Amino acid sequence: MGEWLLGIAFGTTATAAASMDPAVRQVTPIGLPGGVAVIPADPQGATAVLRAVLDAALFTRSGPPPAGLAFAYPDQWAPQQVAILTQAAAALGYPANLVRLMPISAAAVHHSAGYPEDNAVSAAARGALLAATGPLAADQAPRQSAPMSGPSPVGPRRSAPRTGLIVAAVAALVVVIGGAATAAIVLASSGGDTTSAAAGTTTNRTTAMHPTVSPTTTPAVTSARPPAAGDSTSPVPPPPPESSTVSPEPPPTTTTRPAPTTDKPTAPEQPAPPAKPTTSEVPPTDIHEAVVRGTCKGFLDEVDTFPGGLAGMRAALQRPFFTSEADWDEAWARAATGSCY
């Protein structure tokens, strides 16, 4: 028997499979054992389901394994879930360039004539094979699921602290505190002289208010006339003291000391924002990206087995009939850079 393809449809309640000979485009359903899981939730589960389907297909057909795989998945699946199927196929030796993926709604419109036990999932398994071997109409192209949005942040992201402004504010505060401390030291060191000057001023004020008056001695007046009999000699009274002028008291001197200052506490630094994920951690956003990444990885994994590197490998390999030329060329271009992302 020649080359053949295997189609698998993952429904919400069942999993179906079919095989096809590309030369005659004849599709045949394949019975699956009852233990096949409905929807694989992780790469390990998807690998187990795919291995069970391959065993059932080889038991039915006998001969070499299928040359390629065609998967139909539920329409509501996200790109991250579709990527699980690509990883499972790669684990069993089928790189992304040998795998075709499409939603069940796109595969069901290509299904062949019905069978007695037919249902939407089994029809999608046959339709995926027919769609993989022939061009799809514009309105029947596989739907690309929108990328899932990440979880909303718990709160607004805090901006990084303005370190330059904080340093400038602290420097200005240090200058103000240093000036106030210098003024206080100068006033404290000149306190003794101020007290002495104040004491001297008080003494002068007291002397001015209470002047010391010394009696004026007036010489006796000698008369040329001899005193008459009966006259008595009496001392001449001193003249009245001159009135002293009291100067007004100047206002007291008040020394103003600066109020003590306290340092303002600096605001704590805000934590840095979480690091963004690297490019290799970001899952594929659509089917095109998943196919290109898987194909590129397959090239890089097998390039050492081909003489001449990537150039010799590309000359030896042929593009699969269900891989578009654009995806094929882009996968080679990424492999040449050494990164599939």
Secondary structure, DSSP 8 states (H G I E B T S, - for coil): ----EEEEEE-SS-EEEEEEETTTTEEEEE---TT--SS--SHHHHHHHHHHHHHHHHHHH-SS--SEEEEEE-TT--HHHHHHHHHHHHHTT--GGGEEEEEHHHHHTT--S--TT--HHHHHHHHHHHHHHS---GGGS------------SS-------HHHHHHHHHHHHHHHHHHHHHHHHHHHTHHHHHHHHHHHHHHHHHHHS-------------SS---TT------------------------------------------------GGGS--SSHHHHHHHHHHHHHHHHGGGSTTHHHHHHHH----TTS-HHHHHHHHHHHHHT---
